[in-house]
Amino acid sequence: MKAELKKRLPAETYAKYERMEACHANGMENLPLFMGAVILGNMAGLPQGELASFSASFLAVRVAYTAAYITTSTQAPTLVRSGLWIASVSMCFRTIIRAAGAMATEV
């Protein structure tokens, strides 16, 4: 199917299709980390407002990441995309670490 698409679509459109597909795959790869952070935060009893803020912020960063991924066709702006990815992953690890700390104090 991809070979057929590549033949039929202009090169720029096909490149955008490939970026969209890669962005989707990256989102699916990061979903377990986000879900784990939310679940662990709930298990640890982190404040609901904090978890809601984390979730909203994470999703906002991922929307910006998606926009940056799809619209970037040259190498230089990929630093912005990488920075957004690092920010989203860091947010998840921060929440997981806070949950671990909260669970450790309960013992």
DAFEN-V703057 format. One record per run of one state. SS is the DSSP state (@ for helix, = for strand, . for the rest). FROM is the first residue (numbers start at 1). LEN is the number of residues. If there is no record, write none. Layout:
ss={SS/SS}
from={FROM/FROM}
len={LEN/LEN}
This chain:
ss={./@/./@/./@/./@/.}
from={1/2/9/11/45/48/72/78/107}
len={1/7/2/34/3/24/6/29/1}
